[in-house]
Amino acid sequence: MEVLSLEVPRGKRGDGSRRTGGARWRAKVAIGTFDGVHLGHRQVLHGCDTVLTFDPHPMQVLQPRHVPSLLTDRRRKLQKLGALGIQRVAIVPFDQAWSRVSAEDFVEGVLVDRLGAEFVSVGQGFRFGARGAGTTATFDQYPELSTRVVPLVTRGPAGEPISSTRIRRLIFDGDVEVAAGLLGASLTLPAVVGDKGQFLISSDFARPAPGLYLGYVDSRPCALRVCQDRTVAVMSTARTGTHVEVTFVKRAS
């Protein structure tokens, strides 16, 4: 899978400086943050060969006090996208300069000229461009693009949408098994071995409620105790500073 880091579009459309992507691809592009690559996201991704996503999360720049806890890191997100058949991931390294890119420049300079898009897939309510001025209707101004807007995907007796927000709430409550049903896989987070053998998971991620869980450290099954400070206590002989993946399968009864 090809992974690209995009630059802020510059210059006038059609000057030939950004056509490298378009010359090689007639791309079907899914756009979104895709945190967790959950079952709702997969409806947006269906049939696409290219993903346009954002790292860091745009809220980190726009409203840093309201940045949501992440459900996955970049490496695992790319793994999940690759497993779904995505051939190319274009990452917007979102910063202040990107926040000022107009909706028109985003469509023309990034989607059409850089990525060679002929089809765009987004979720319901998608907004983009400076100050969120672009909507799904903006795509209608470009006859070279066909657009699919995926309605909210729901699950459960109450018809609640599958969303990253809902999954985070379940994780914070310790309902990791229910969260896994919406994610399409058990929650797996990166961790670092601390000086007492405990696993340290960054507060950037959605960490389960304190309690005892069954799961894995890398591929080794084990019991995982989440402490009040959200560190994960296990009997580990790994060297301090070692990077591991911690998977929460279900809460122990």
N, C-alpha and C positions, 0 to 999 in steps of 0.2 A: 504494500500500500504506500502510495506517495503522500508525503506530508509537506505542506508548504506553509511558510510564514509570510503573510501578505504585508506589503508596504502601503502606506496611505496613498490613494490615487492622486496623481498630479497631472497637470497639462490638460489640453482639450481632447475630447473624444475624437477618435479617428486619426490621431497623429501617428499611429503605428507603433507607439512606444510600449503598448501593453498587450499586443495581440498574440503573444507567445502562447498563452493558455488557449485562446480561442482558435488558433490555427490547428491545434492538436485535438481538441475536444468539441463535441456537440453535447454538452454536459446536462445531466439532470441533477439539479442542485437542491439539497435540503438545507435549510438555514435554521439555526437555533443554537442555544447554549448546550442543550442535550446533556445536562448534568444527570448522571445515572444511567442514561440511555434506557429509560424505562419503557413499559409497554405502550404508553401513549406516544412517546418519541418514535417508536418503531413504525407507527402508522405514518408519520411524517417522512421517515426515512425510506419507506417501502418503494421499490422501483428506482431509487436514485443511485447514481454511481459516485457522486461527489457530495461532500459535506462542507459547509461554510459555518465555522463555529468561532467562539470567542474565548480567549484565555489571556489575562484573567477575566473573571466574570465582570461584565460591564458595571455592575453595581459597585465594584471595588473602586471605580473612578467616579461614578456619578453620585452615589450615596453611600460612602464607606461605612457609615454607622448602621446601614441596613443590609449589609452583605449577607446572603443566606449561607448557611453551613453547606459544604459540598458533600455530594454523595459518592464521588469518586475523584481520583486524580487523573491527570492528563494521560499517563501511561495506560491505565486500565480503560479509560474512555476510548482511546485509540484501539485497544485490543477488542473491545466490544463492537466498535464500528467495523473493524476489519472482519470480525466473525459474521457480521450481517451482510457482507459482500461489498462494502464501500471500497472503492478503488483509490480515492483521492480525498484527503482532508486538507482544507485550506483554513489556517488559523489566523484570526485577526488578533494581534497583540494589543488589546484594547487599552488606550491611553487618552490623554486630553486631545491629542491631534486627531485620533479616530473619532472622538466624540463630536468633533466639529465638521465631519464629513456629511454633506447634504445627502438626502435620500436619493436625489438624481445622480450625484456622483457615485454613490454606492452602487446603484443599479448599472450605470454606464461604465464606470471605471473598474469596478470589481467583478460584478456578475457577468456582464456581457463581454467586455474587453479582456479582462484578466482570466476569467474562468471559462469563457466560451459557452455560457449558459443558454440553453434553448427552452428549458423547463425548470420551474422553481416550485418547491414544495415547502409550505410553512404551516404552522399551527394557527388556530383561530385566535384573533386578537393580536397577531404579530405586528410590531411596530419597529421602525428602524430609522437611521439617519439622525442628524442633529436635532435634538429636542424631541425625538420620536415623531417627527413630522411625516415620515413615510408609513403608509398602511398597505394592506393587501391591494387596495384599489390603485395604488401607485403603479403596480406592475402592469395594469391594464393600459397604461400609456405607451407601452413598448410592444409593438406588434411582433417583434422577434421572439418574445417570451410567451410561453403558455404557463399558467399558474394553477396550482392545486392548493386549496385552503382546507386543511384537515380539521373537522370539528372535534370538540373535546371528547376524549375516549373515557367512558365511565365504567366503573365496576363496583358491585356491591348492591344490596337491597335498596339503599337510599339513592342510588344513581350518582354517587359522588365521583367527580372527575379524577382520573389518574393524573397526578401532578407531582412534581418534585416537592412542593410544599406539603402535600398530604403524606408523602413517604417520610419526609423529615419528622413530621409530627409523630408518626408511628414509631420511628427509631428512638426519638426522645422519650417516648412512653415505654420503650423496651419491647415493643411488638415487632421484633425483627423478622419473625416468620411471616407475618402478614405483609410487612414491607417487601420481603423477598418475592411474594406473589405478584406485586406490582412492578418490582424492578426486573423480574424475569430471571433473577439469580440472587443468591444470598449476598448480604452486605459485606463487601471486602474493602478494608481501608489500609493505607500504608502506615507503618509504625516503625519506631526506632527503639532498640533495646537500651533501657536506662542503666544507671550504675548499680541498681539493686536487682537487676534481672527483669524488671517490669517493662511493659511495652508502653511507649509514649506515642499517642495519636494526637496530631496537631488539632488545636481548637478550630482550625479552618474547616474541619470535617464534622459531619453529623455523627456524634458519638452516642451509643446507646445509654439508656438510663442505668444507674448503678444496679448491680445484681449479678447473678451467676448465669452464664450462657454456655451452650455447647457449640463448638465450632472448630476452626483450624488455625494453626499458625503455619503459613506456607502450606504444605500438604499434610502436616501432622495433626491428627485429631486431638483435641484437648478441651478441658474445661477452662473458661475464661471468666475471671471475676472482674467486673468493672467497678472500680472504687468510687468513692464520693467525688474525688478530684478528676474522675473520668480516665485515670490511668488504668491499664489492664494488667492485673496481677496473675502471673503464671509461674510455674517452676521452669526457669530458662537458664541454660548454661551458655547461651550465646554471648559473644563478646559485646561489651558496651559499644554502642554506636552502630551495631549491625542493623541493616534495614530488612524488615520482614513485611509480609502481608497477613493481616488478621481478618478472618472470616467469621461472622456471627450467624450461626444457622438457626438456633432457637433458644428460647429462655428455658433454663432448667427448672423443673417443677420442685 
